[in-house]
């Protein structure tokens, strides 16, 4: 039986499902990537644009990883402040 809500895909095609980075607000990794592309480079800025990271905070590490993957780690992050 075919579900009326399921997309019809060509034979051999795989359905691509979104990967959620923030479960509290149902924000996908793609949405976070778009926020980073728009200039967000902190968890707070991503949160302002998407809502991600503004709930329980469990996704903060993943948001940080996605920011670094998208735009690279800040070269100053390795410096230690005395």
ChimeraX attribute file (.defattr): number of C-alpha atoms within 10 A of each C-alpha:
attribute: neighborCount
match mode: 1-to-1
recipient: residues
	/A:1	3
	/A:2	7
	/A:3	7
	/A:4	7
	/A:5	6
	/A:6	8
	/A:7	9
	/A:8	11
	/A:9	9
	/A:10	8
	/A:11	6
	/A:12	6
	/A:13	8
	/A:14	8
	/A:15	11
	/A:16	6
	/A:17	7
	/A:18	12
	/A:19	13
	/A:20	17
	/A:21	23
	/A:22	24
	/A:23	15
	/A:24	16
	/A:25	15
	/A:26	15
	/A:27	19
	/A:28	18
	/A:29	18
	/A:30	14
	/A:31	19
	/A:32	26
	/A:33	19
	/A:34	16
	/A:35	19
	/A:36	22
	/A:37	13
	/A:38	11
	/A:39	12
	/A:40	18
	/A:41	19
	/A:42	15
	/A:43	22
	/A:44	16
	/A:45	16
	/A:46	25
	/A:47	19
	/A:48	14
	/A:49	15
	/A:50	19
	/A:51	18
	/A:52	29
	/A:53	25
	/A:54	18
	/A:55	14
	/A:56	12
	/A:57	13
	/A:58	14
	/A:59	19
	/A:60	20
	/A:61	13
	/A:62	15
	/A:63	26
	/A:64	16
	/A:65	13
	/A:66	19
	/A:67	22
	/A:68	15
	/A:69	11
	/A:70	15
	/A:71	13
	/A:72	10
	/A:73	13
	/A:74	10
	/A:75	7
	/A:76	7
	/A:77	8
	/A:78	8
	/A:79	8
	/A:80	6
	/A:81	5
	/A:82	3
